Amino acid sequence: MPQTTPDSAGSVALYWDFENLHGSLCEARFGEGAYARPDNRFKVQEPLIDLASVIELVASFGPIAIHRAYANWQYLGRYRDALLQAGIELIQLFPPGASAKNGADIKLCLDAVDDIGRWDHLATVAIVGGDSDFMPLAQRIKAAGRRLVGIGARSSTNRHWAASCHAFRYYEDLAATPTAAPAADNAASTS
């Protein structure tokens, strides 16, 4: 009889739309539109994300083999020590135009599709982000026979994206110090 090992369920690929989560938490703490203001967004940001709580959840699905975070890191440098300790590969994305959109979701999707096509040992893909832009990626991940786990901020997660995941958790339900989680809304923790 084969012995069960932690790898027998397969590995996990974890992708963070980091600036999306940080911006959502910033707005939850300081008010709608607070992160988008140029006088705030283009300055060094205070850390708001509890990395360990997300990593702990994702690691419960298997060993994390790929761990990438996408953002414009020039303003998120105060996360440096926590990111390095977690062994996260940082993908730098500079906004190409005046809109200040960094295109993280597109790069993240391309990398995830490439990785699931290349690595058979990836059984689970975890996406930290709440954009509806991830819905086509969800379809591709499912078609490849992989499990999809989503994590997003309560205030900014698209409900259709959350429903398209095999398992979805709100960040505020995981974090050691919730930022601004309405107590009455627990409906989207589907499994």
Order of alpha helices (4+ residues) and beta strands (2+ residues): beta-alpha-alpha-alpha-beta-alpha-beta-alpha-beta-alpha-beta-alpha-beta-alpha
